[in-house]
C-alpha cells in the first residue's frame, strides 16, 4: 500500500484511480504494458496513454511533489520514484490511523463534520485490513461474519459517542440505554 504525504493520491484521486484501473491503465505504472518500438502505431498509442497516466498522477500530487517528478519520462518511473519516497508499511499506517481515531474529538464542531472525519478514518483502516478468503459459505460462517460486522459497528458507535462534546451527553445516554444499539450513521442522525 502506498501512502503519500497528505494523502494526495489516495484521498483526492480515489475515484479517478478506480476509473483508470477499469481502463487498464495500471499496466503503465507496473510495466505490464510496455512500449512496442517495432510498431509505430502501437508506440504512438502507448505514448498517448502513458502521458494520460502521467497527467493523472501530476494532477493528484501536491505542487511540491510535482516539481520533483515533472521531468520523468514515464508513468512507471514516476510511480517507482513515489513508491520509494513515500511507501509506508501497513503496520505504521494502521498505527497512525488508530492514533488519529483515539485523539479525534468533536471539539465544538458540527456532529456531521466529526462523523465524516471518523468515517474516513474507519474506511481507510478497513482498506488496510486483509481478510482471509472464505472458501465455503456455511450457515456457521455466515453467522460468524454477521456477528463480527455487528461487533465492529458497535465498536465504531462507542468510539463515536465517547468523544462527542458533553452538550450531547443526554442524547448519548438515551442511545446507550436502548435495547438494540443503532448504527453509527443512525446515531449521528439522532444527534
C-alpha positions as CSV (number, residue, x, y, z in Angstrom):
1,X,0.0,0.0,0.0
2,X,1.4,3.4,-1.0
3,X,0.5,6.3,1.3
4,X,1.6,9.7,0.1
5,X,2.2,12.7,2.2
6,X,-1.1,14.4,2.9
7,X,-2.9,11.5,1.2
8,X,-2.7,13.4,-2.1
9,X,-3.1,10.4,-4.4
10,X,-5.1,8.1,-2.1
11,X,-7.8,10.6,-0.9
12,X,-8.2,13.1,-3.7
13,X,-7.7,10.7,-6.6
14,X,-9.6,7.6,-5.4
15,X,-12.4,7.8,-7.8
16,X,-10.2,8.7,-10.7
17,X,-7.8,5.9,-9.8
18,X,-10.7,3.4,-9.9
19,X,-11.6,4.7,-13.3
20,X,-8.1,4.3,-14.6
21,X,-7.9,0.8,-13.1
22,X,-11.1,0.0,-15.0
23,X,-9.5,1.3,-18.1
24,X,-6.5,-0.9,-17.5
25,X,-4.0,1.9,-17.2
26,X,-2.4,0.4,-14.1
27,X,-0.2,-1.5,-16.5
28,X,1.7,1.7,-17.2
29,X,2.8,2.1,-13.6
30,X,3.6,-1.6,-13.2
31,X,5.3,-2.1,-16.5
32,X,2.8,-4.8,-17.6
33,X,2.1,-2.6,-20.7
34,X,5.4,-2.0,-22.4
35,X,6.3,0.3,-25.2
36,X,6.4,-1.6,-28.5
37,X,9.2,0.1,-30.5
38,X,8.7,-2.2,-33.5
39,X,5.2,-0.8,-34.4
40,X,4.9,3.0,-34.8
41,X,1.1,2.9,-34.3
42,X,1.3,0.9,-31.0
43,X,4.2,3.1,-29.9
44,X,2.1,6.3,-30.5
45,X,-0.8,4.8,-28.7
46,X,1.4,3.8,-25.8
47,X,2.9,7.3,-25.6
48,X,-0.7,8.8,-25.6
49,X,-1.8,6.5,-22.7
50,X,1.4,6.9,-20.8
51,X,1.0,10.7,-21.0
52,X,-2.6,10.5,-19.8
53,X,-1.5,8.4,-16.8
54,X,1.4,10.9,-16.1
55,X,-1.2,13.7,-16.3
56,X,-3.4,12.0,-13.8
57,X,-0.6,11.5,-11.4
58,X,0.6,15.1,-11.7
59,X,-3.0,16.3,-11.2
60,X,-3.2,14.4,-7.9
61,X,0.0,15.2,-6.1
62,X,0.9,18.4,-4.3
63,X,2.9,21.1,-6.1
64,X,6.0,20.3,-4.0
65,X,5.9,16.7,-5.1
66,X,5.0,17.7,-8.7
67,X,8.2,19.7,-9.0
68,X,10.3,16.6,-8.2
69,X,8.7,14.3,-10.8
70,X,7.7,16.6,-13.7
71,X,10.7,15.7,-15.9
72,X,10.4,11.9,-15.6
73,X,9.6,10.3,-18.9
74,X,7.2,7.5,-18.0
75,X,4.4,6.8,-15.6
76,X,6.4,3.8,-14.4
77,X,9.4,5.9,-13.5
78,X,7.3,8.4,-11.6
79,X,5.4,5.7,-9.8
80,X,8.6,3.9,-8.7
81,X,10.1,7.2,-7.5
82,X,6.9,7.9,-5.5
83,X,6.9,4.4,-4.1
84,X,10.5,4.6,-2.9
85,X,10.0,8.0,-1.3
86,X,6.6,7.6,0.3
87,X,5.8,4.0,0.9
88,X,4.6,3.3,4.5
89,X,4.1,-0.2,5.9
90,X,0.6,-1.3,6.8
91,X,1.6,-1.5,10.4
92,X,2.8,2.0,10.6
93,X,-0.2,3.3,8.7
94,X,-2.6,1.4,10.9
95,X,-0.9,2.8,14.0
96,X,-1.2,6.3,12.6
97,X,-4.9,5.9,11.8
98,X,-5.6,4.3,15.3
99,X,-3.8,7.2,16.9
100,X,-5.9,9.7,14.9
101,X,-9.1,7.9,15.9
102,X,-8.2,7.8,19.6
103,X,-7.3,11.5,19.5
104,X,-10.3,12.6,17.4
105,X,-12.8,14.8,19.4
106,X,-15.9,16.7,18.3
107,X,-14.4,19.9,19.9
108,X,-17.4,22.1,19.2
109,X,-17.6,21.3,15.6
110,X,-20.9,20.2,13.9
111,X,-21.6,16.5,14.6
112,X,-21.8,15.7,10.8
113,X,-18.2,17.1,10.3
114,X,-16.9,15.0,13.3
115,X,-18.8,11.9,12.0
116,X,-17.4,12.3,8.4
117,X,-13.8,12.5,9.7
118,X,-14.4,9.4,11.8
119,X,-15.9,7.6,8.8
120,X,-12.9,8.5,6.6
121,X,-10.5,7.0,9.1
122,X,-12.6,3.9,9.6
123,X,-12.8,3.3,5.8
124,X,-9.0,3.8,5.4
125,X,-8.5,1.3,8.2
126,X,-10.8,-1.1,6.5
127,X,-8.9,-0.8,3.3
128,X,-5.7,-1.8,5.1
129,X,-7.3,-4.9,6.6
130,X,-6.5,-8.2,4.8
131,X,-9.3,-10.7,5.4
132,X,-8.7,-14.4,4.7
133,X,-10.6,-15.8,1.8
134,X,-13.7,-17.9,2.6
135,X,-13.9,-21.0,0.5
136,X,-17.3,-22.2,1.6
137,X,-20.2,-20.1,2.9
138,X,-21.8,-22.3,5.5
139,X,-24.5,-21.1,7.9
140,X,-21.9,-21.1,10.6
141,X,-19.6,-18.9,8.6
142,X,-22.4,-16.5,7.7
143,X,-23.5,-16.3,11.4
144,X,-19.9,-15.6,12.4
145,X,-19.4,-12.9,9.7
146,X,-22.6,-11.1,10.8
147,X,-21.6,-11.3,14.4
148,X,-18.2,-9.7,13.6
149,X,-19.8,-7.0,11.5
150,X,-22.2,-6.2,14.3
151,X,-19.3,-6.1,16.8
152,X,-17.3,-3.8,14.5
153,X,-20.3,-1.5,14.1
154,X,-20.8,-1.4,17.9
155,X,-17.1,-0.6,18.4
156,X,-17.4,2.4,15.9
157,X,-20.6,3.6,17.7
158,X,-18.9,3.6,21.1
159,X,-15.9,5.3,19.7
160,X,-18.0,7.9,18.1
161,X,-20.2,8.5,21.2
162,X,-17.2,8.6,23.5
163,X,-15.7,11.7,22.0
164,X,-18.8,13.8,21.5
165,X,-18.9,17.1,23.3
166,X,-20.7,17.0,26.7
167,X,-23.5,19.1,25.4
168,X,-24.6,15.8,23.6
169,X,-24.4,13.8,26.9
170,X,-28.2,13.4,27.3
171,X,-28.7,12.1,23.7
172,X,-25.7,9.9,24.1
173,X,-27.2,8.3,27.3
174,X,-30.5,7.8,25.5
175,X,-28.8,6.0,22.7
176,X,-26.8,3.8,25.1
177,X,-29.8,2.6,27.1
178,X,-31.6,1.3,24.0
179,X,-32.1,-2.5,24.0
180,X,-30.8,-2.6,20.4
181,X,-27.9,-0.2,19.7
182,X,-28.3,1.8,16.4
183,X,-25.7,2.0,13.7
184,X,-23.2,4.9,13.9
185,X,-25.0,6.5,11.0
186,X,-28.4,6.3,12.8
187,X,-26.8,7.7,16.0
188,X,-25.3,10.6,14.0
189,X,-28.8,11.4,12.6
190,X,-30.3,11.4,16.1
191,X,-27.7,13.7,17.5
